[in-house]
Amino acid sequence: MATSTFRKVCTLLSLFLFVHHVVLSSNADSASAEEVIALLKWKNTLSNQTQSRLRLWTSLPNASANSNYSTDLCTWFGISCNPAGSVVRMNLTSFGLQGTLHGFSFLSFPNLEYLDLSMNALFGNIPPQISDLSKLIYLDLSVNLMSGKIPQEIGHLSSLAWLQLFKNRLEGHIPFSLENLRNLTFLNLWGNKLSDSIPKELGHLTSLTKLSLSQNCLEGPIL
Protein backbone atom coordinates (compact mmCIF):
# COMPACT_ATOMS: atom_id res chain seq x y z
CA MET A 1 0.00 0.00 0.00
CA ALA A 2 2.81 2.36 0.96
CA THR A 3 4.65 1.50 -2.27
CA SER A 4 1.56 2.29 -4.34
CA THR A 5 1.09 5.63 -2.60
CA PHE A 6 4.77 6.46 -3.10
CA ARG A 7 4.49 5.72 -6.83
CA LYS A 8 1.43 7.93 -7.13
CA VAL A 9 3.24 10.78 -5.39
CA CYS A 10 6.26 10.36 -7.68
CA THR A 11 4.01 10.30 -10.74
CA LEU A 12 2.20 13.47 -9.66
CA LEU A 13 5.51 15.17 -8.87
CA SER A 14 6.93 14.27 -12.27
CA LEU A 15 3.77 15.55 -13.96
CA PHE A 16 3.97 18.82 -12.00
CA LEU A 17 7.63 19.32 -12.93
CA PHE A 18 6.87 18.62 -16.60
CA VAL A 19 3.98 21.09 -16.71
CA HIS A 20 6.10 23.68 -14.87
CA HIS A 21 8.89 23.25 -17.44
CA VAL A 22 6.45 23.59 -20.34
CA VAL A 23 4.93 26.75 -18.86
CA LEU A 24 8.35 28.33 -18.28
CA SER A 25 9.51 27.42 -21.79
CA SER A 26 6.31 28.80 -23.26
CA ASN A 27 6.71 32.06 -21.34
CA ALA A 28 10.35 32.38 -22.45
CA ASP A 29 9.43 31.78 -26.10
CA SER A 30 6.60 34.30 -25.83
CA ALA A 31 8.88 36.93 -24.28
CA SER A 32 11.55 36.35 -26.93
CA ALA A 33 8.96 36.56 -29.69
CA GLU A 34 7.74 39.90 -28.33
CA GLU A 35 11.30 41.23 -28.28
CA VAL A 36 11.88 40.11 -31.87
CA ILE A 37 8.74 41.87 -33.04
CA ALA A 38 9.61 45.02 -31.06
CA LEU A 39 13.11 45.24 -32.54
CA LEU A 40 11.88 44.71 -36.10
CA LYS A 41 9.18 47.35 -35.67
CA TRP A 42 11.73 49.85 -34.40
CA LYS A 43 14.11 48.98 -37.22
CA ASN A 44 11.36 49.74 -39.74
CA THR A 45 10.99 53.28 -38.34
CA LEU A 46 14.65 54.08 -39.00
CA SER A 47 16.05 55.46 -42.24
CA ASN A 48 16.58 53.06 -45.15
CA GLN A 49 20.36 53.37 -44.82
CA THR A 50 20.18 52.42 -41.16
CA GLN A 51 17.96 49.45 -41.95
CA SER A 52 20.56 48.13 -44.38
CA ARG A 53 23.17 48.27 -41.64
CA LEU A 54 20.88 46.13 -39.50
CA ARG A 55 20.38 43.59 -42.28
CA LEU A 56 21.06 40.74 -39.87
CA TRP A 57 17.98 41.81 -37.95
CA THR A 58 15.53 39.86 -40.07
CA SER A 59 12.19 38.22 -39.54
CA LEU A 60 12.32 34.51 -38.84
CA PRO A 61 11.46 32.14 -41.68
CA ASN A 62 9.00 30.15 -39.54
CA ALA A 63 7.73 32.96 -37.31
CA SER A 64 4.17 31.67 -37.59
CA ALA A 65 5.23 28.24 -36.40
CA ASN A 66 6.34 27.41 -32.87
CA SER A 67 9.97 28.17 -33.66
CA ASN A 68 12.70 29.18 -31.25
CA TYR A 69 12.89 32.97 -31.40
CA SER A 70 15.59 33.30 -28.78
CA THR A 71 18.31 31.45 -30.74
CA ASP A 72 18.06 33.82 -33.71
CA LEU A 73 17.52 36.96 -31.66
CA CYS A 74 20.61 36.41 -29.55
CA THR A 75 22.85 36.21 -32.63
CA TRP A 76 21.70 39.58 -33.96
CA PHE A 77 24.30 42.34 -34.13
CA GLY A 78 24.51 44.37 -30.92
CA ILE A 79 22.18 42.08 -28.97
CA SER A 80 23.07 39.95 -25.95
CA CYS A 81 20.68 37.69 -24.05
CA ASN A 82 20.40 35.93 -20.73
CA PRO A 83 20.24 32.10 -20.56
CA ALA A 84 16.45 32.26 -21.03
CA GLY A 85 16.90 34.02 -24.38
CA SER A 86 15.67 37.45 -23.26
CA VAL A 87 17.56 40.61 -24.24
CA VAL A 88 19.74 42.03 -21.45
CA ARG A 89 22.17 44.14 -23.47
CA MET A 90 21.88 46.32 -26.58
CA ASN A 91 25.01 48.02 -27.89
CA LEU A 92 24.64 49.91 -31.18
CA THR A 93 27.14 52.67 -30.57
CA SER A 94 28.67 54.40 -33.64
CA PHE A 95 26.41 52.52 -36.03
CA GLY A 96 24.98 55.40 -38.04
CA LEU A 97 21.45 55.01 -36.68
CA GLN A 98 19.08 57.65 -38.03
CA GLY A 99 15.63 57.99 -36.56
CA THR A 100 13.83 58.43 -33.24
CA LEU A 101 13.03 56.36 -30.17
CA HIS A 102 9.29 56.86 -30.56
CA GLY A 103 8.88 53.49 -32.27
CA PHE A 104 10.93 51.68 -29.63
CA SER A 105 8.71 49.56 -27.37
CA PHE A 106 10.53 49.87 -24.04
CA LEU A 107 7.90 47.75 -22.30
CA SER A 108 8.86 44.77 -24.48
CA PHE A 109 12.29 44.50 -22.83
CA PRO A 110 11.68 43.69 -19.15
CA ASN A 111 15.21 42.32 -18.63
CA LEU A 112 17.26 44.97 -20.44
CA GLU A 113 20.14 46.12 -18.23
CA TYR A 114 22.48 47.84 -20.69
CA LEU A 115 21.46 50.22 -23.49
CA ASP A 116 24.12 52.06 -25.52
CA LEU A 117 22.91 54.01 -28.56
CA SER A 118 25.62 56.65 -28.38
CA MET A 119 27.38 58.35 -31.31
CA ASN A 120 24.55 57.99 -33.83
CA ALA A 121 22.10 60.42 -35.43
CA LEU A 122 19.05 59.78 -33.27
CA PHE A 123 16.77 62.80 -32.93
CA GLY A 124 13.53 63.82 -31.25
CA ASN A 125 12.82 63.70 -27.54
CA ILE A 126 13.54 60.94 -25.05
CA PRO A 127 10.18 59.17 -24.59
CA PRO A 128 8.89 59.07 -21.00
CA GLN A 129 8.18 55.36 -21.56
CA ILE A 130 11.90 54.78 -21.06
CA SER A 131 10.95 54.28 -17.42
CA ASP A 132 9.51 50.89 -18.45
CA LEU A 133 13.10 49.56 -18.54
CA SER A 134 12.86 48.72 -14.86
CA LYS A 135 16.12 46.72 -14.69
CA LEU A 136 18.26 49.22 -16.59
CA ILE A 137 21.71 49.80 -15.08
CA TYR A 138 23.51 51.54 -17.95
CA LEU A 139 22.03 54.15 -20.32
CA ASP A 140 24.09 56.03 -22.92
CA LEU A 141 22.37 58.23 -25.50
CA SER A 142 25.29 60.65 -25.82
CA VAL A 143 26.52 62.28 -29.06
CA ASN A 144 23.19 62.23 -30.86
CA LEU A 145 20.67 64.89 -31.86
CA MET A 146 18.22 64.32 -29.03
CA SER A 147 16.13 67.39 -28.18
CA GLY A 148 13.44 68.48 -25.76
CA LYS A 149 13.56 68.02 -22.02
CA ILE A 150 15.06 65.21 -19.99
CA PRO A 151 11.93 63.33 -18.92
CA GLN A 152 11.10 63.20 -15.22
CA GLU A 153 10.42 59.50 -15.72
CA ILE A 154 14.15 58.74 -15.89
CA GLY A 155 14.03 59.16 -12.13
CA HIS A 156 11.99 55.94 -11.96
CA LEU A 157 14.97 53.86 -13.16
CA SER A 158 16.00 52.99 -9.62
CA SER A 159 18.72 50.52 -10.67
CA LEU A 160 20.49 53.00 -12.94
CA ALA A 161 24.19 53.39 -12.17
CA TRP A 162 25.45 55.07 -15.35
CA LEU A 163 23.68 57.86 -17.26
CA GLN A 164 25.24 59.66 -20.24
CA LEU A 165 23.26 62.18 -22.28
CA PHE A 166 26.09 64.54 -23.21
CA LYS A 167 26.49 66.34 -26.53
CA ASN A 168 22.85 66.45 -27.56
CA ARG A 169 20.35 69.31 -27.86
CA LEU A 170 18.50 68.75 -24.61
CA GLU A 171 17.02 71.83 -22.97
CA GLY A 172 15.09 72.95 -19.93
CA HIS A 173 15.99 72.16 -16.34
CA ILE A 174 17.59 69.05 -14.91
CA PRO A 175 14.66 67.06 -13.45
CA PHE A 176 14.50 66.91 -9.68
CA SER A 177 13.49 63.25 -9.98
CA LEU A 178 17.13 62.31 -10.60
CA GLU A 179 17.55 62.37 -6.82
CA ASN A 180 15.75 59.00 -6.81
CA LEU A 181 18.68 57.38 -8.62
CA ARG A 182 20.47 56.43 -5.43
CA ASN A 183 22.62 53.83 -7.25
CA LEU A 184 23.89 56.39 -9.78
CA THR A 185 27.70 56.61 -9.86
CA PHE A 186 28.21 58.45 -13.18
CA LEU A 187 26.16 61.36 -14.55
CA ASN A 188 27.31 63.16 -17.70
CA LEU A 189 25.10 65.92 -19.16
CA TRP A 190 27.65 68.33 -20.63
CA GLY A 191 27.27 69.95 -24.04
CA ASN A 192 23.50 70.45 -24.10
CA LYS A 193 21.22 73.50 -23.72
CA LEU A 194 20.17 72.84 -20.16
CA SER A 195 19.24 75.93 -18.14
CA ASP A 196 18.00 77.10 -14.75
CA SER A 197 19.57 76.35 -11.40
CA ILE A 198 21.44 73.16 -10.68
CA PRO A 199 18.95 71.22 -8.53
CA LYS A 200 20.10 70.79 -4.97
CA GLU A 201 18.69 67.26 -5.15
CA LEU A 202 21.83 66.18 -7.01
CA GLY A 203 23.62 66.56 -3.70
CA HIS A 204 21.55 63.65 -2.39
CA LEU A 205 23.19 61.22 -4.83
CA THR A 206 25.58 59.72 -2.32
CA SER A 207 26.84 57.02 -4.72
CA LEU A 208 27.86 59.57 -7.37
CA THR A 209 31.58 59.57 -8.17
CA LYS A 210 31.61 61.62 -11.38
CA LEU A 211 29.39 64.53 -12.45
CA SER A 212 29.79 66.61 -15.63
CA LEU A 213 27.44 69.54 -16.33
CA SER A 214 29.70 71.91 -18.28
CA GLN A 215 28.80 73.68 -21.54
CA ASN A 216 25.21 74.29 -20.55
CA CYS A 217 23.43 77.40 -19.25
CA LEU A 218 23.19 76.24 -15.66
CA GLU A 219 23.76 78.35 -12.59
CA GLY A 220 24.15 78.00 -8.86
CA PRO A 221 26.01 75.58 -6.58
CA ILE A 222 25.34 71.94 -5.84
CA LEU A 223 24.23 71.89 -2.23
C-alpha positions as semicolon CSV with decimal commas, in nm:
position;residue;x (nm);y (nm);z (nm)
1;M;0,000;0,000;0,000
2;A;0,281;0,236;0,096
3;T;0,465;0,150;-0,227
4;S;0,156;0,229;-0,434
5;T;0,109;0,563;-0,260
6;F;0,477;0,646;-0,310
7;R;0,449;0,572;-0,683
8;K;0,143;0,793;-0,713
9;V;0,324;1,078;-0,539
10;C;0,626;1,036;-0,768
11;T;0,401;1,030;-1,074
12;L;0,220;1,347;-0,966
13;L;0,551;1,517;-0,887
14;S;0,693;1,427;-1,227
15;L;0,377;1,555;-1,396
16;F;0,397;1,882;-1,200
17;L;0,763;1,932;-1,293
18;F;0,687;1,862;-1,660
19;V;0,398;2,109;-1,671
20;H;0,610;2,368;-1,487
21;H;0,889;2,325;-1,744
22;V;0,645;2,359;-2,034
23;V;0,493;2,675;-1,886
24;L;0,835;2,833;-1,828
25;S;0,951;2,742;-2,179
26;S;0,631;2,880;-2,326
27;N;0,671;3,206;-2,134
28;A;1,035;3,238;-2,245
29;D;0,943;3,178;-2,610
30;S;0,660;3,430;-2,583
31;A;0,888;3,693;-2,428
32;S;1,155;3,635;-2,693
33;A;0,896;3,656;-2,969
34;E;0,774;3,990;-2,833
35;E;1,130;4,123;-2,828
36;V;1,188;4,011;-3,187
37;I;0,874;4,187;-3,304
38;A;0,961;4,502;-3,106
39;L;1,311;4,524;-3,254
40;L;1,188;4,471;-3,610
41;K;0,918;4,735;-3,567
42;W;1,173;4,985;-3,440
43;K;1,411;4,898;-3,722
44;N;1,136;4,974;-3,974
45;T;1,099;5,328;-3,834
46;L;1,465;5,408;-3,900
47;S;1,605;5,546;-4,224
48;N;1,658;5,306;-4,515
49;Q;2,036;5,337;-4,482
50;T;2,018;5,242;-4,116
51;Q;1,796;4,945;-4,195
52;S;2,056;4,813;-4,438
53;R;2,317;4,827;-4,164
54;L;2,088;4,613;-3,950
55;R;2,038;4,359;-4,228
56;L;2,106;4,074;-3,987
57;W;1,798;4,181;-3,795
58;T;1,553;3,986;-4,007
59;S;1,219;3,822;-3,954
60;L;1,232;3,451;-3,884
61;P;1,146;3,214;-4,168
62;N;0,900;3,015;-3,954
63;A;0,773;3,296;-3,731
64;S;0,417;3,167;-3,759
65;A;0,523;2,824;-3,640
66;N;0,634;2,741;-3,287
67;S;0,997;2,817;-3,366
68;N;1,270;2,918;-3,125
69;Y;1,289;3,297;-3,140
70;S;1,559;3,330;-2,878
71;T;1,831;3,145;-3,074
72;D;1,806;3,382;-3,371
73;L;1,752;3,696;-3,166
74;C;2,061;3,641;-2,955
75;T;2,285;3,621;-3,263
76;W;2,170;3,958;-3,396
77;F;2,430;4,234;-3,413
78;G;2,451;4,437;-3,092
79;I;2,218;4,208;-2,897
80;S;2,307;3,995;-2,595
81;C;2,068;3,769;-2,405
82;N;2,040;3,593;-2,073
83;P;2,024;3,210;-2,056
84;A;1,645;3,226;-2,103
85;G;1,690;3,402;-2,438
86;S;1,567;3,745;-2,326
87;V;1,756;4,061;-2,424
88;V;1,974;4,203;-2,145
89;R;2,217;4,414;-2,347
90;M;2,188;4,632;-2,658
91;N;2,501;4,802;-2,789
92;L;2,464;4,991;-3,118
93;T;2,714;5,267;-3,057
94;S;2,867;5,440;-3,364
95;F;2,641;5,252;-3,603
96;G;2,498;5,540;-3,804
97;L;2,145;5,501;-3,668
98;Q;1,908;5,765;-3,803
99;G;1,563;5,799;-3,656
100;T;1,383;5,843;-3,324
101;L;1,303;5,636;-3,017
102;H;0,929;5,686;-3,056
103;G;0,888;5,349;-3,227
104;F;1,093;5,168;-2,963
105;S;0,871;4,956;-2,737
106;F;1,053;4,987;-2,404
107;L;0,790;4,775;-2,230
108;S;0,886;4,477;-2,448
109;F;1,229;4,450;-2,283
110;P;1,168;4,369;-1,915
111;N;1,521;4,232;-1,863
112;L;1,726;4,497;-2,044
113;E;2,014;4,612;-1,823
114;Y;2,248;4,784;-2,069
115;L;2,146;5,022;-2,349
116;D;2,412;5,206;-2,552
117;L;2,291;5,401;-2,856
118;S;2,562;5,665;-2,838
119;M;2,738;5,835;-3,131
120;N;2,455;5,799;-3,383
121;A;2,210;6,042;-3,543
122;L;1,905;5,978;-3,327
123;F;1,677;6,280;-3,293
124;G;1,353;6,382;-3,125
125;N;1,282;6,370;-2,754
126;I;1,354;6,094;-2,505
127;P;1,018;5,917;-2,459
128;P;0,889;5,907;-2,100
129;Q;0,818;5,536;-2,156
130;I;1,190;5,478;-2,106
131;S;1,095;5,428;-1,742
132;D;0,951;5,089;-1,845
133;L;1,310;4,956;-1,854
134;S;1,286;4,872;-1,486
135;K;1,612;4,672;-1,469
136;L;1,826;4,922;-1,659
137;I;2,171;4,980;-1,508
138;Y;2,351;5,154;-1,795
139;L;2,203;5,415;-2,032
140;D;2,409;5,603;-2,292
141;L;2,237;5,823;-2,550
142;S;2,529;6,065;-2,582
143;V;2,652;6,228;-2,906
144;N;2,319;6,223;-3,086
145;L;2,067;6,489;-3,186
146;M;1,822;6,432;-2,903
147;S;1,613;6,739;-2,818
148;G;1,344;6,848;-2,576
149;K;1,356;6,802;-2,202
150;I;1,506;6,521;-1,999
151;P;1,193;6,333;-1,892
152;Q;1,110;6,320;-1,522
153;E;1,042;5,950;-1,572
154;I;1,415;5,874;-1,589
155;G;1,403;5,916;-1,213
156;H;1,199;5,594;-1,196
157;L;1,497;5,386;-1,316
158;S;1,600;5,299;-0,962
159;S;1,872;5,052;-1,067
160;L;2,049;5,300;-1,294
161;A;2,419;5,339;-1,217
162;W;2,545;5,507;-1,535
163;L;2,368;5,786;-1,726
164;Q;2,524;5,966;-2,024
165;L;2,326;6,218;-2,228
166;F;2,609;6,454;-2,321
167;K;2,649;6,634;-2,653
168;N;2,285;6,645;-2,756
169;R;2,035;6,931;-2,786
170;L;1,850;6,875;-2,461
171;E;1,702;7,183;-2,297
172;G;1,509;7,295;-1,993
173;H;1,599;7,216;-1,634
174;I;1,759;6,905;-1,491
175;P;1,466;6,706;-1,345
176;F;1,450;6,691;-0,968
177;S;1,349;6,325;-0,998
178;L;1,713;6,231;-1,060
179;E;1,755;6,237;-0,682
180;N;1,575;5,900;-0,681
181;L;1,868;5,738;-0,862
182;R;2,047;5,643;-0,543
183;N;2,262;5,383;-0,725
184;L;2,389;5,639;-0,978
185;T;2,770;5,661;-0,986
186;F;2,821;5,845;-1,318
187;L;2,616;6,136;-1,455
188;N;2,731;6,316;-1,770
189;L;2,510;6,592;-1,916
190;W;2,765;6,833;-2,063
191;G;2,727;6,995;-2,404
192;N;2,350;7,045;-2,410
193;K;2,122;7,350;-2,372
194;L;2,017;7,284;-2,016
195;S;1,924;7,593;-1,814
196;D;1,800;7,710;-1,475
197;S;1,957;7,635;-1,140
198;I;2,144;7,316;-1,068
199;P;1,895;7,122;-0,853
200;K;2,010;7,079;-0,497
201;E;1,869;6,726;-0,515
202;L;2,183;6,618;-0,701
203;G;2,362;6,656;-0,370
204;H;2,155;6,365;-0,239
205;L;2,319;6,122;-0,483
206;T;2,558;5,972;-0,232
207;S;2,684;5,702;-0,472
208;L;2,786;5,957;-0,737
209;T;3,158;5,957;-0,817
210;K;3,161;6,162;-1,138
211;L;2,939;6,453;-1,245
212;S;2,979;6,661;-1,563
213;L;2,744;6,954;-1,633
214;S;2,970;7,191;-1,828
215;Q;2,880;7,368;-2,154
216;N;2,521;7,429;-2,055
217;C;2,343;7,740;-1,925
218;L;2,319;7,624;-1,566
219;E;2,376;7,835;-1,259
220;G;2,415;7,800;-0,886
221;P;2,601;7,558;-0,658
222;I;2,534;7,194;-0,584
223;L;2,423;7,189;-0,223
